[in-house]
Amino acid sequence: MALVPILMPQLGESIAEATIVRILQNEGENVQADTDLIEVETNKAVMAVTASCSGVLNQIVAEPGVSYPVGAILGHIEISSEEAARIGVTEEENPKRKPEKKRTETSAAPKSVEPTVQGGLPVPAHAGGVSYLSPRMKARMAELGLRASDLSGIAGSGAGGRVTIEDLERFMESIENNKITPASPMRKAVADAMIRSWTRPLATVVMPVHMDKLLAHRKTHPSKPGPALYALRALAIALGENSAPAGRLIGDRIVHPPSVDIGFAVEAEDGVLVPVIRNADQFPLDDLVIRYNRLVDLARQRRLPAGDTGGSIATVTNYGTFGLTLATPIPLPEQTVLLGMGAGQTIPFWNPAIEDFVPVTEAQFTLSFDHRVIDGGAAGRLLKRINELLNSPAEL
């Protein structure tokens, strides 16, 4: 037999503790995995602590009306040898161990809770990463040039699972044993942009696009424009017709873009640069080819003039050049939408006119967007309009 601890779970990103409301099961009862054992209350909601495995409820050591930090042991479940082998438990826990109490009228200041690692998990089950940073911690991180996101894999040993200076120093010492290469300025710039982008609720919609008409048009075009330029021009026309999807939420207002300036992603040394074509909705495809090719060459040389980068309202990225059929790219912090295109694939398509399957070249197009500004319906309509334009390439 083995004992598995019942831990106070991480009940929310910013929640460090919860108060016991009532015990839902009696000691000695058989419980199944995911059975509600204890009802707890946070500053946001009342939730249940569930059994992580099947067994007999050996004891509940938590007390109603008392608050406990995340990771505290609330009780134990006695499991069979077979169940222990299945979930990877190898040691018996001490059933007399009491949980750490927190913020009660009669209890003392909380003690540190040792991280409890569940079998097979790479980090402690209750690890929430760095949620609170003391002034001392912030100063030390500034010395090391670290962000909170750099420490998201650290399991804190402080009260409520907080990461302490000692945790940070142990972490920094441990990584010195690994292979380390310096991050280039380009990589650090991309990392900074993505961190700022990820502060928003982002979503992605997908639509298959038949590419045969576009590819046929490209073959007859003297300049042979790339598929990404077709997509850029289609996005520009669609946003020129309705700029609302590219608006930015500033406070309680949607700020519409003054012009349709579209960027496109170009892989450069250890990163991505985004040249911009200004007023892309006002110039036909033929007029954009030379400008587009020039900006691609300058980006690959990392010689983009200041006026040809920044300030775009949307970006086009062709991840299909890497053989990828589907991806969910992230818009830049100052942008609401990003159009992505996957690799074309030949698939059978049912043609009702001849009542038979015919081969077509199909690519998955994605539109990633800031969900605060537009919803799935608006994103879907924008992607549908882009699809229509790509299937009328002569109009581009």
RATARA-V597803 format. One record per run of one state. SS is the DSSP state (H for helix, E for strand, C for the rest). FROM is the first residue (numbers start at 1). TO is the last residue. If there is no record, write none. Layout:
ss->SS from->FROM to->TO
ss->SS from->FROM to->TO
This chain:
ss->C from->1 to->1
ss->E from->2 to->7
ss->C from->8 to->16
ss->E from->17 to->23
ss->C from->24 to->29
ss->E from->30 to->31
ss->C from->32 to->35
ss->E from->36 to->41
ss->C from->42 to->45
ss->E from->46 to->50
ss->C from->51 to->54
ss->E from->55 to->60
ss->C from->61 to->66
ss->E from->67 to->69
ss->C from->70 to->72
ss->E from->73 to->79
ss->C from->80 to->80
ss->H from->81 to->87
ss->C from->88 to->100
ss->E from->101 to->102
ss->C from->103 to->134
ss->H from->135 to->144
ss->C from->145 to->147
ss->H from->148 to->151
ss->C from->152 to->158
ss->H from->159 to->161
ss->C from->162 to->164
ss->H from->165 to->175
ss->C from->176 to->184
ss->H from->185 to->197
ss->C from->198 to->201
ss->E from->202 to->210
ss->C from->211 to->211
ss->H from->212 to->220
ss->C from->221 to->226
ss->H from->227 to->241
ss->C from->242 to->243
ss->H from->244 to->246
ss->C from->247 to->247
ss->E from->248 to->250
ss->C from->251 to->252
ss->E from->253 to->255
ss->C from->256 to->261
ss->E from->262 to->268
ss->C from->269 to->270
ss->E from->271 to->277
ss->C from->278 to->279
ss->H from->280 to->282
ss->C from->283 to->284
ss->H from->285 to->300
ss->C from->301 to->305
ss->H from->306 to->308
ss->E from->309 to->309
ss->C from->310 to->313
ss->E from->314 to->317
ss->C from->318 to->318
ss->H from->319 to->322
ss->C from->323 to->336
ss->E from->337 to->341
ss->C from->342 to->344
ss->E from->345 to->351
ss->C from->352 to->355
ss->E from->356 to->370
ss->C from->371 to->375
ss->H from->376 to->390
ss->C from->391 to->392
ss->H from->393 to->395
ss->C from->396 to->396
